[in-house]
Amino acid sequence: MPKQRFPEAEKRMFHRVFVCMKCGAKIKGDLIKVRAGKVKCRKCKSKQLRIIHKEHKA
């Protein structure tokens, strides 16, 4: 049975959070800038980012 999350926590953990597809680092940024390629990873300098998943796939 999954735990219920508060809307404040949901926003803090998942809103504007992206994950680097090469190194797995989490980066906060605007969706428009990420899609335009203006945001890059701090660790590996890659521009390949994806939205963080809200649920784990089992």
C-alpha positions as CSV (number, residue, x, y, z in Angstrom):
1,M,0.0,0.0,0.0
2,P,1.7,3.2,-1.1
3,K,2.0,6.1,1.3
4,Q,0.0,9.2,0.7
5,R,2.2,12.3,-0.1
6,F,1.4,15.8,0.8
7,P,1.0,18.3,-2.1
8,E,3.8,20.4,-0.7
9,A,6.2,17.5,-0.6
10,E,5.2,16.4,-4.0
11,K,6.0,19.8,-5.5
12,R,9.3,20.0,-3.7
13,M,10.5,16.6,-4.8
14,F,9.2,16.4,-8.4
15,H,8.4,19.9,-9.7
16,R,11.1,21.2,-12.1
17,V,13.4,18.3,-11.2
18,F,15.3,16.6,-14.0
19,V,17.8,13.7,-14.1
20,C,20.9,13.5,-16.3
21,M,20.7,10.4,-18.6
22,K,24.4,9.9,-18.5
23,C,25.5,10.3,-14.9
24,G,22.1,10.3,-13.0
25,A,22.6,13.7,-11.3
26,K,19.5,15.6,-10.3
27,I,19.1,19.2,-11.6
28,K,16.4,21.8,-11.0
29,G,15.4,23.9,-14.0
30,D,12.6,25.2,-16.2
31,L,11.0,22.8,-18.7
32,I,11.3,25.3,-21.5
33,K,15.0,25.9,-21.0
34,V,15.7,22.1,-20.7
35,R,13.9,21.4,-24.0
36,A,15.8,24.3,-25.7
37,G,19.1,22.7,-24.5
38,K,20.1,25.7,-22.4
39,V,20.4,23.7,-19.2
40,K,23.3,21.2,-18.8
41,C,24.5,18.8,-16.1
42,R,26.9,20.2,-13.5
43,K,28.8,16.9,-13.3
44,C,29.3,15.7,-16.8
45,K,28.2,18.8,-18.9
46,S,25.6,16.7,-20.8
47,K,22.4,18.3,-22.2
48,Q,20.5,15.0,-22.2
49,L,18.0,15.4,-19.3
50,R,14.7,13.7,-18.5
51,I,11.9,14.4,-16.0
52,I,12.3,12.5,-12.7
53,H,9.9,9.5,-12.4
54,K,7.3,9.8,-9.6
55,E,7.0,6.1,-9.0
56,H,9.6,3.3,-9.1
57,K,9.0,0.7,-11.7
58,A,9.1,-2.8,-10.3
